[in-house]
Amino acid sequence: MLFTRVPLVLLALILFQQPATPADGAETEYRTGAALAAAGRPAEAIPHLERALVALPGNAAVQHLLAQAYCDLNRLTEAERLLQAVVAANPKDSQAWRMLAMLFYNNSFYDRALHALDQFDALQSGDADVQVYRASALAALGKKTQAEALYVRLLGDGSGSGNPSPELLLGYAQLLHESGRTALALARIDQAIKILPRNSKLYFWRARILWDGGDAEKAFEAAQTAIRLAPERSQPRSLLLKIAKSLGREEEAEAQAKWLDAADRRLAVR
């Protein structure tokens, strides 16, 4: 999907929606941790939030922020343990259910994501973004008919009217692509690109759909655009390597192979 984590804007929403804040020293820890998390510094935020939670066990504002900080650092076991404890103590905490759903979804635990999405939807229905993730999870679990019916419903009459989100269009395009409906999938991707013209992932999927559909030249151009928009991403480079080889463009293929090899060496050193 386009977004692999709960956006940092959510942190501000959590703060706004949780007026009851800790007192005295714990309040200082809480506010310091919240400011660091909102500034994109989760590693520094965590010790402050952990100390605030010790002083105020069960405080929802601290729990939400701390779980998000764990997720931001890929400390997923700690995030899940904390969020599971939150919903066990308060099954009506819709924000915790949503965060659990995103944690499971982003790590491909689609059946568990669906359960958390069901819990969230029962408490706070009408969230269109949640429904997009539900459709994608259904598709990933092989429930294609249910997934497509949900995508079509979310798109209104199926024509894509009503300013659909790029996330929705991408998910539906992926489903159409998997079922061999290349032209329809490409139309949805192009619709999403009109909304987000500088999104690398959309161009990567455009390249992939075109490549699988047999249009190597246009796939080559789309893959190059994806790389130009996000040079650090390896997926478009791997795809461009395959396409370049098929077109006999050895210089381009060699350049991508060198980049990918260097990236692998950097990962091995870590």
C-alpha positions in Angstrom: 0.0 0.0 0.0 1.0 3.6 -0.3 1.5 4.2 3.4 3.3 1.7 5.5 2.8 3.3 8.9 0.2 5.3 10.8 1.1 8.9 9.8 2.7 11.2 12.3 -0.3 13.5 12.0 -2.2 10.9 14.0 0.0 11.8 16.9 -1.4 15.3 17.0 -4.9 13.9 16.8 -4.2 11.6 19.7 -3.0 14.5 21.8 -6.0 16.6 20.8 -8.5 13.8 21.6 -6.9 13.0 25.0 -7.4 16.1 27.2 -6.5 14.3 30.4 -2.7 14.5 30.7 -0.4 13.4 33.5 0.5 15.6 36.4 3.8 16.9 37.8 7.0 14.9 36.8 5.0 12.5 34.7 3.4 15.3 32.8 6.8 16.6 31.9 7.9 13.2 30.7 4.6 12.8 28.7 4.9 16.2 27.0 8.6 15.8 26.2 8.0 12.4 24.7 5.0 13.6 22.7 7.0 16.5 21.3 9.9 14.3 20.3 7.6 11.7 18.7 5.8 14.5 16.7 9.2 15.7 15.6 10.0 12.3 14.2 12.4 11.3 16.9 10.8 8.1 18.3 14.0 6.7 19.8 14.4 9.7 22.0 10.7 9.8 22.8 10.4 6.2 24.1 12.3 6.6 27.4 10.2 9.6 28.4 6.9 7.9 27.4 7.9 4.7 29.2 8.6 6.6 32.4 5.3 8.5 32.0 3.5 5.1 31.7 5.1 3.7 34.8 3.7 6.8 36.7 0.3 6.6 35.1 -0.5 3.0 34.1 -3.5 2.8 31.9 -3.3 6.3 30.5 -4.6 6.0 27.0 -2.7 9.1 25.6 0.7 7.7 26.8 -0.1 4.2 25.6 -1.1 5.3 22.1 2.0 7.5 21.7 4.4 4.8 23.1 2.9 2.1 20.8 3.3 4.4 17.8 6.9 5.1 18.7 7.6 1.4 19.0 6.1 0.9 15.5 8.2 3.7 14.1 11.3 1.9 15.2 10.0 -1.5 14.0 9.8 -2.8 17.6 6.7 -4.6 16.7 6.6 -7.2 19.5 6.6 -4.4 22.1 4.0 -2.4 20.2 1.7 -5.4 19.9 2.1 -6.4 23.5 1.2 -2.9 24.7 -1.8 -2.5 22.3 -3.1 -5.9 23.2 -3.0 -5.0 26.9 -4.8 -1.7 26.1 -7.7 -3.4 24.3 -7.9 -6.1 27.0 -8.3 -3.5 29.6 -10.6 -1.3 27.5 -12.2 -3.1 24.5 -13.8 0.2 23.5 -10.5 1.9 22.8 -11.1 2.3 19.0 -7.7 4.0 18.4 -5.8 1.1 19.9 -7.8 -1.3 17.7 -7.0 0.8 14.6 -3.3 0.8 15.5 -3.4 -2.9 16.0 -5.0 -3.4 12.6 -2.4 -1.3 10.9 0.4 -3.2 12.7 -0.9 -6.5 11.6 -1.7 -5.3 8.1 1.7 -3.8 7.5 3.3 -7.0 8.5 1.1 -9.3 6.4 -1.0 -10.8 9.2 -4.1 -10.2 7.2 -6.5 -12.4 9.2 -5.5 -10.7 12.5 -5.8 -7.3 10.7 -9.3 -8.1 9.7 -10.3 -9.0 13.3 -8.9 -5.7 14.6 -10.6 -3.8 11.7 -13.9 -5.5 12.7 -13.5 -4.3 16.3 -12.6 -0.8 15.2 -15.5 -0.6 12.7 -17.9 -1.8 15.4 -16.9 1.2 17.6 -16.3 3.8 14.9 -17.9 3.0 11.6 -17.7 5.1 8.5 -13.9 5.3 8.3 -13.2 5.0 4.5 -9.5 4.4 5.0 -10.2 1.4 7.2 -12.5 0.0 4.5 -9.7 0.2 1.9 -7.4 -1.8 4.2 -10.2 -4.3 4.7 -10.6 -4.8 1.0 -6.9 -5.2 0.5 -6.7 -7.7 3.4 -9.6 -9.7 1.9 -7.8 -9.8 -1.4 -4.5 -10.9 0.2 -6.4 -13.8 1.9 -7.7 -14.9 -1.4 -11.2 -13.7 -0.9 -11.2 -11.9 -4.2 -15.0 -11.7 -4.8 -15.6 -10.1 -1.4 -12.7 -7.8 -1.9 -13.8 -6.6 -5.4 -17.4 -6.1 -4.2 -16.0 -3.8 -1.4 -13.7 -1.9 -3.8 -16.7 -1.3 -6.2 -18.9 -0.2 -3.3 -16.2 2.2 -2.1 -15.9 3.6 -5.5 -19.6 4.4 -5.6 -21.0 3.1 -8.8 -17.7 1.6 -9.9 -16.8 4.5 -12.2 -14.3 6.0 -9.8 -16.3 9.2 -9.3 -16.4 11.1 -6.0 -12.7 11.7 -5.6 -11.5 8.2 -4.6 -8.3 8.0 -2.6 -5.1 6.9 -4.4 -4.9 4.1 -1.8 -8.3 2.8 -2.9 -7.4 3.1 -6.6 -4.1 1.3 -6.1 -5.7 -1.5 -4.1 -8.3 -2.1 -6.8 -5.7 -1.9 -9.5 -3.7 -4.6 -7.8 -6.7 -6.8 -7.6 -7.6 -6.2 -11.3 -4.0 -6.9 -12.3 -3.9 -10.2 -10.4 -7.1 -11.3 -12.2 -5.6 -10.5 -15.6 -7.6 -7.3 -16.4 -4.6 -5.3 -17.4 -6.4 -2.4 -19.2 -8.7 -1.8 -16.2 -5.9 -2.0 -13.8 -3.8 0.5 -15.8 -6.8 2.9 -15.9 -7.1 2.9 -12.1 -3.3 3.4 -11.7 -3.4 6.3 -14.1 -6.3 7.8 -12.2 -4.3 7.6 -8.9 -1.3 9.1 -10.6 -3.4 12.2 -11.6 -4.1 12.6 -7.9 -0.5 11.9 -6.7 1.7 12.6 -9.7 5.0 12.3 -7.7 4.3 9.1 -5.9 7.0 6.5 -6.7 5.0 3.5 -5.7 2.2 4.3 -8.2 4.7 4.5 -11.0 6.3 1.2 -9.9 2.9 -0.4 -10.2 2.3 1.2 -13.5 5.6 -0.3 -14.7 4.7 -3.7 -13.3 1.3 -3.8 -14.9 2.7 -2.6 -18.3 5.5 -5.1 -18.1 3.2 -8.0 -17.3 0.9 -6.8 -20.1 3.8 -7.0 -22.6 4.5 -3.3 -23.1 8.2 -3.3 -22.2 8.9 0.2 -23.6 6.3 2.0 -21.6 7.1 -0.2 -18.5 10.8 0.9 -18.9 9.7 4.6 -18.8 7.4 4.1 -15.8 10.1 2.3 -13.9 12.6 5.1 -14.6 10.1 7.6 -13.3 9.6 5.5 -10.1 13.3 5.6 -9.5 13.7 9.3 -10.2 11.0 10.0 -7.6 12.4 7.7 -5.0 16.1 6.7 -5.7 16.4 4.8 -2.5 13.8 2.2 -3.3 15.1 -1.1 -4.6 11.8 -2.6 -6.0 11.7 -0.2 -9.0 15.4 -0.9 -9.7 14.9 -4.6 -9.6 12.0 -4.3 -12.1 14.0 -1.9 -14.3 16.9 -4.4 -14.4 14.6 -7.1 -15.8 13.0 -4.8 -18.3 16.3 -3.4 -19.5 17.6 -6.9 -20.0 14.6 -7.9 -22.1 15.1 -4.8 -24.3 18.8 -5.4 -24.7 19.7 -2.2 -22.9 22.8 -3.6 -21.2 24.2 -0.3 -19.9 21.0 0.4 -18.0 20.8 -3.2 -16.7 24.4 -3.0 -15.5 23.8 0.3 -13.7 20.9 -1.1 -11.8 22.7 -4.4 -11.0 25.6 -2.4 -9.6 23.2 -0.3 -7.4 21.4 -3.3 -6.1 24.6 -5.2 -5.4 25.9 -2.2 -3.4 22.7 -2.0 -1.5 22.9 -5.6 -0.6 26.5 -5.1 0.7 25.4 -2.1 2.8 22.6 -4.3 4.4 25.1 -7.1 5.1 27.4 -4.7 7.0 24.6 -3.5 9.4 
